Amino acid sequence: MSATATSNRLQEAVLEAAAYLYVWALKDIPQDLRDALADAAERETSVAGQRVLSTILKNVQVAEDESNLVCQDTGIAVYTCRVGEHFPLHPARIYEALRDGTARATLEHPLRSNAVHTITRENTGPNIGHRLPIVHWEFVPDWGGLDVKCVPKGSGSENMSFLKMCIPADGVKGIKQFVLESIVGAGGKPCPPGIVGVGIGGSADYAMYLAKEAIARPVGTRNPDPEVGKLEEELFTLLNETGIGPMGLGGDVTVLQCHVEHADTHMTLNPVAVNYQCWAARRASAHVAADGTIEFDREA
Amino acid sequence: MATHEVTFPVMDERAILELRAGDEVVVQGHIIGLRDRTQIRIFDQGVEPPMDLRGAFLLHTAPNVRKVGEGRYEKLCIGTTTSARMVRFTEPLGARYGVRAICGKGGFPDEAIEPMRRHGMVYFAIVGGAAALETTQIEEIEEVAWEELMPECLWKFRVRDFGPLTVGIDAHGTSLYHDVNEEAKKRLEGILARL
């Protein structure tokens, strides 16, 4: 087969993977999240909170039984790609495939299209547009594969994103304070109980990217850096002491988890970013091999 | 905390006054779906809505639908959006149109409390994101107006056992959101003092 034919076939495989991942993520939430929600329902003692959590569990089951979307907000399609050094399709073509796959899924299912021009607010296409979908890249040496993770993010939770450029003297205490104040301020709006993603260090933009990376981790996984892992545990406990509760109606379970990602930073910087992920923390992954074989993985 | 079944539209205010913050409610009858742009058209652009809103239950939604004919739509997935963005319409919805209930997710800020008390209205909290279940409780899309605002049209749905909803703000001046927020702020002070 010619190089062009191979590349076309591979581009079609990535497109197919993207189209499948987008719809799948919206319908079938990962097991770790289901377990976390069931656990929350057991822990919750407030009447309104129990009502919310049992409705959520019922909804997850109905979505599965009826093959319907868990939530109507089909979100903004965000993909994370890990591209192997030897994967035989250029990232420019991978991007095209992800964009076309998003559009295909939107038109064929059909899904609600949320994409608009940011000033005119006119619809720009089937969940695609200028710089949409959003794709983050990571490149892996000595490898021939491609990992794609799709994280459709709804606006209810994305609107509850916060950034503060703390100063070094604020220390880790300033970080904790900002996270706590952000979540209390958000109240019921981001559909609690969800996953609080926190990004610390780096720069303003990178801190927010890290917060987004944090919400896409399987629920309850711990940052391998013990200092950061300890911060996750502490924030998780403190956030649940606020009493905001499921859907902000009051209760014991305000967050399912708190995940923190970090980067080293400038000696005079101390950025902290918060990105909320609602209880319907949708994500799905696929591995595309160099020969175009696709393996789907709901749990990654 | 009591459990109620209420059929909308509600023409007798007493049915609304019986509801207290924290109560559980299941809704029957007809509800009207609308969102930001629908209300901007009514109140900012001064266009009269082509549906009767007296006694109505309004749902903050922009549904996923499939067109099946002229002005006819089939439900695909119907869920509920964040209410806070639309709080400023509460007063005129009650005063001018006699709306009785607004349902959404995430709650209304305190500025909704007084208009709801004055006009005998309630805010119902639905479980945000639970759209698959909500869709099964909507029996039919009976009417749609302002299709050019798709999906933020004015929708009329017939529902069965819609809920469970929680009374978030009642017509007596009590708001769960206010109470929970005050309590959370107090707790936060204590937490911050321990850091």
Interface residues (C-beta under 8 A of the other chain):
Chain A: V47 A48 R51 V52 T55 I56 K58 N59 V60 V62 A63 E66 N68 L69 V70 C71 Q72 D73 T74 P110 L111 R112 G154 S155 G156 N159 K173 K176 Q177 L180 E181 V184 G187 G188 K189 P190 C191 L238 E241 T242 G243 I244 G245 M247 G248 L249 G250 C278 W279 A280
Chain B: M1 G22 E24 T61 A62 P63 N64 R66 L76 C77 I78 G79 T80 T81 T82 A84 K105 G106 G107 A125 V127 G128 G129 A130 A131 A132 L133 E134 T135 T136 P151 P164 T166 G168 L176 Y177 D179 V180 N181 E183 A184 K185 R187 L188 I191 L192 L195
